[in-house]
Amino acid sequence: MSIALSEGVKRLEITTRVTLAVLALASGVYTYLGVRELLNGNATVVFFAAVIYAVAVSVGIYAFWTFLMRFAPHVRDHVSRALLFACMLLGSLMIIAMSAWLNASALAGAAAIQQHLATTVQAYTRDLDKAHSNALAAQSLLPDIQLASTRFARLAESERTGSLTGTSGSGTVVLLLTQMSTQLGGLSQEVSQNADRVKALYEQGGKHLARMRELVSDRGPINARSDAFGSETLNLMGVIASLQQISVAPAVKRAADGLVSGFIAPVAGGRSGDLAERQTAVVGKVEGAVAAQAAALSAAADKILAAAPVEPDRFQPLSPAEAVLRYAGDFIPSWAGAISIDLMPAVLVLILCVVHASIRRDGSAVVDATSMTAAEIIAALRLARQVEDAQEPVRANVAAADDETRPAEPMPAAAREPDENVMPLVPARLGKKE
């Protein structure tokens, strides 16, 4: 298995390099798109600055993961491997800091700004509805005002027949009751007219909100839509302020207080003393009724005025990077993709570490002539020759030492002394020469 794994690592080396280059290039492209939105100034300066930053990020990512792929699989001791993985963790955090969030900005920046606009529309809708409710709250006083005006008017009609003082005619009491009815009628008319103005302002605010929703769902450039959205928010804030200023609750409170403070009891105009006394008594009762009605209206107006005023937040345009960071929870898939582009080589590093560990457990791969290049074969032959030449003096010394330490073998007796009956033979050639 070690041979197959070794061959697989060699065959995938080019694929690994191409993969690293493509991932680094993709990260650089999205980093360029993200950083371009953050820079301001001359278009040429912004372009070159963004390109330089993106190239630096791509080169850094490629070099970082290349170093790890080269060294991490071959580190065996636990301490060194732990330090190397700590370096990988630190480098991954640095890559996220300098590239991943910009990638997320390029991937989901426009969508994040659109989310920001939609959230702002919801907030302004709540503010407009609340301001409209506060403005209409004074309309709840209208039935009470109309009822009081009608009651005083009916009492005046009754007094003309003498139902209050016992004497018919249009005297002091009739004039007083008619005056109170007229004042309350004028106040009710003012409240009714205010309802029409509130309705017109609310419809105007609704038009601004409709335009803002169109800008949110439009398909045009997000920067242009954001600028137009800001203009609409200013107009809407003016409408909300007008709704708060147009409320008639303060006017109702002032009118109610004026009914009491400005009440002047008329002098009884009866011809007889008895009639004058009855008129004075009725005027006192009318004054008490007016005070009670004024107190009720004033308390109701105070309750309306005690409501917290609407304070809409001013619209803050965001860049794509700022929007992605603020609404990160809504764009988790985009963040995952942006980070994966930069950190996917970490998986390749771990795969190589596992494969090389398996190769070491199974033993070194057997290398034969079919898996070696010509240069490797020549280098192997030279190395074998050098080893053989280096071992030759050692072999000679060992042979000499063996000869010295080996005991001499005794010679046979026939070889030591020739037999007396045997004459030595003389070569024929020597005999001929003599």
N, C-alpha and C positions, 0 to 999 in steps of 0.2 A: 504493500500500500504506500510505503514511503516514496517508491519510485514514481508511482502515479501522481502523488501529491506534488512532488518536486517538479515533474513535467508540467503539471497544471499551473503551478505558480509561474514557471517560465513562460508558458504560452499566454497567460493572462497579464503579463507585465505591460505590454503595449496597451491592452484594454484598460488597465488600471490608470495608466498615464492619460489616456484620452478621456476617461471618465473624470479624472481630477481636473483636467483642463476645461472640459465642458461645464462642470459645476462651478468652477472658479469664474468662467466667462459669464455664466448666467447670473451669478451673484453680483458680478461687476456691472452688468447691464441694469439690473434692478436697483443697485446702489446708485448708479448714475441718475436714474429716473427719480429716485427719492431725494438725493442731495440737490438736484437742480431746483426743486421747489423751495428749498430752504435758503438759497443764495439770492441776493438782490444786487442790482447794479447793471453794468453794461452787459448786453447779451453775449458778446464775444468772451468777456472775462468769465462770465458765469459758465459758459460752455466749456472752456478750457479748464477751469477750476474743477468742475464736476467730472470731466474726463480724467484728469490727473488723479483725483481721489478714487474714482472707480478702478483705474488701472492699479493703483497702489493696493487697494483691497484685494483685487484678483490675484496679483502676484503674491501678496502675503498669505492668502488662503492656500494657494497652490504650493508654496514653499513649506508652509507649516505642515500640511498633511503629507507631503512628500517625505519630509524628515521623519515623521512618525512611522510611515510605512517602511522606511528603510531600517530604522533602528529598533522600534518596539518589538518586532517578532524575534529578534536575536538576543534580547536582554533576558538573562535567565534568573539571576538572583532576585529575591523578593524585594529588597530595599531599592535597588535600581529600578525595578519595574514599577514599584509604587511611586517613586519620584517621577518617572516618565509619565505615568498616568495622571499625576498631579499637574504636570506641565500641560498635558493634553486638556485637562479641565480648565486650567487658567487660560490657555489659548482659546478654548471654545467660548468662554465668557467674554474675552476680548473681541472675538469675531462677532458675537451677538451685539456687543456695544458699538462696534464700528460699522456693522453691515446689516445685521438681521432686522433691526427696527426700521432701517431705511428700505429694505426689501418689503417689509410689511406696509410701509407707507406707499410704495409704488404699487403694490398689489391691491390694497384696500383703502388708499387715501381718499379717493373720490367718494367711495361708499361711506367712509367715516364722516366726511364733511356733510354728506346728504343726511346721515343719521343725526348729526348735530343740528342741521336745519329743521328736521322733523321734530326733534325734542324741543327746539325753541318755539316752533309753531304751537305745540301742545301747551307750553308755558304761557304764551301770549293769549291763547284761547281761554285758559283759566282766568287770566287777569282781566280780559275783556268781559267775561261772564260775571266775574265778581264785581267789577265796576258798574256793570249794567244792573246787577241786583241791588247794589247800594243806592244807585240813582232811582231805581223803582221802589225802593223801600218807603220813600216819602209818599208814594201813591197809596200806600195802605192807610194813610191818614185822611184821604179824600172822603171816604164814606162817613167818618165821624164829623168832618167839617160840614159836609152837606146836610147831615142829619141835624146838627145843631142849628144851622141856618134855617132849615125848614121848620124846626120847632119854634124858633123865635118868630118866624113869619106867621105861623099858625096862632101863636099867642097874641100877636098883634091883631090878627083878624078876629080872634075871640074877644079881645078887649073892645073892639069897635061896637060890639053888641052888649058890652058891659059885663062880661063874664068874670073879669078879675076885680074890678073896683065896684061893680054893681051899678055903674052909670055908663050908658052908651055914649059913643062919640070918639073922636080922634084927639085925645088929649095927651098929657105928658107920658103916660105909660105906653101908649101906641107909638108915639114918636121914638121912645127909647128902644122898644122891641124891634121896631122897623130898622133903626140904626144898627143894632147888633146883627140882625139878619143880613143887612146889606154888607157889613164888614166881613162876615163869615162867607157870604156868597162870593165876594171878590177874591177871598183867599182860596176858595175851592176852584174858582175859575183859573187862578194862577197855577194851581197844582195840576189841573187838567191840561193846560197848555204846555206845562213842563213835560208831561208824558209824551207829547208829540215830538218835542225836541230830543228827548232821550231815545225814542224809537229811531229817529233819523240818524243820530250819532251811532247807535248800535248797528244799523244797517251799513253805515259807512265803514265801521270797523270790520264788519263781516266781509265786505268787499276786499279790504286789505288782507284779511286772513285767506280768502280764496286765492288771491294772487300769490300769496306766500306758499300755499300748498301747490299751486301750479309750478312754481320755481323749484320746489322740492322734487316733484315727480318728472320734471323736464329732462330731456336728453342732451342738452347743450353743455358747453364747457362749465365745469363746476365753479371756476373762479368768477366768471361773469355772472352766474346765477347767484353766487354768494353776495356779490356786490349789490345786485338788484334786490336781493332779500333784505340786506341791511337798510336800503332806502325805504322799503315797505315797513320795516319795523319802526323806523322813526315816525312815519305817518301814523301808524297804529298807536304808538305811545302818546302822540298828540290827541288822538281820539279818546284814549283812556283818561288822560288828564282832563279833557273837556267833560267827560261823563261825571267825574268826581266834583268838578266845579259847578256843574249845572244842577246839582241836587237842591231841592226846595226845602229840605229839612231845616236848614238854618232860617229860612224865611218864615216857615211855620212856627218855629220857636219864638222868633222876634214878634210875630203877629200875636201869638198866644200871650206872651208877656205884655204886649201893648194893650190887650183887651183889659187887663187888670190895672196896669199902671196908668193907662190913659182914660180910665172910666171916670166920667164926670156925671154925678147924679143930678138930674134936672130938678128944678124947683117945682113943687106941686102947683099946678095952675087951676085947681078947682075953685069954683065961686064960693062954695061953703066950706066951713072948717072941717066938717065931717068928711067931705069928698077929698079935701086936701090930705087929711090923715090917711084915708084909704090909699090914695095915690103914693104917698110916701112909703107906706108899708109894702106896696107892690114893687116900687122901685128898689127897695132894700132886698126883696126876694130875687128880683132880676139880677141885681148886682151879685148876690151869692151864687146864682146859677151861672153867670158869666165867669166868675172866679173859678168855680169848679170845672167848667168846660175848658177854660184856659189852662188850668193845672194839668188836666188830662192830656191836652194837646202838647204841652211843654214837656211832660214826662215821656210821651211817645217820641217826640222829636229828639230828646236827649238820648234815648235808647238807640235811635238810628245814627246819631252823630258819634256815639261811643264805638261804633264798628271801626275796626282797623282800616285805614285807607289802603288802597292798592298801590304798591310800589313795584312796577315792572322792572325787571333787570334789563340793562342795556345790552343789546346784541353784540357779542364778541366774535368776530370772524377768526377762524382757526386755519392754520396750514394743514396739509395732509398728515404730516408727521405728528403734530399736536393732536389732531383729531383721532389718529390711530391709537395714540397713547391714552387719551382720555376715555375712549370707548373700546378699550382692548378686550373687555369681556364680551362684547358683541361680535368680535371678529377673531375668535379663537382659531378657526380653520386657516385664515390668512396668516396669522402669526405662526401656526404650526408649519405651513408651507415655507414661509420665509426662513424660519430657523432650520428646517430640514435641508434646504438647499446648501446651507453653510456647513452643517454638522453631519451630513450623510457619510462623508469619508470616514468618520469615526467608526462606523459599522465595518467598513473595509479593513481598517486597522485591526479591529478585534478579530475579524475572520482570518487575517494573516497570522495573528498571534496564535490562534487555535491550530491552524494548519501546520505552522512550524513546530509547535509543541508536539503535535502528533508525529511529525517526521522524526523529531529527536527521540521520541519514545520507541519508535519502530526501528531505530538505527539509521546510520547514514545510508543514503541511497547509493546503490551499486552503479558505477558509471562504466559503460562499455564504449567500444569504438563507434557504435552507431549513434550514440547520443553526444559525441564530442566533435568539436570542430577541428579543422586541420591545425590551426594554431595551438589548440589545447593538446593535440596528439604530439606535435613537435616539442612543446614545452615539457610534456610528460617524459618523452624519450631522453631529452637532455637532462632532466632531473634524475632519471634512472641511471644514466651513464655517470653523472657526477657522484651519485651514491656508490656505485660500483668501484669507481676510481679511489674514492675515499676509504673504502673497505679493503682494498688490495694490500696496503702496507700492514694493516692489522692481521690479515690472514697470513702474510709472510712471517711476521713475528711469532704468531702462534705456532706455525709449522716448525720454525727454528727451535722454539722452546721445547716442543715435543721431541725433536731429534736429540737434544742435549740430555733430556731427562730419561730417554729410553735406554735400558742396559744393553751392552754388546752381546750378540748371540755367539755361542761357541762354534768353532769350525769343525767339520768331520775329520776323523783321523786320516782318512785317505787323502784328504786335501792338505793335511799338515805335513806328512813325510811320504815321499815316494817309495814304492816297493823296490827292494834291492834287485830283484830278478827282472825288473822292467827297465829297459833302457829308454832313455828319452829319444823321441823321434826328432830327427832334424828335417826341416822342410827340404823338399827336393830341390828347390831353387838354390838354397845355400850350398848343397853338395855339388851342383853343377858348376857353381862359380869357383869352388876350390879346385 
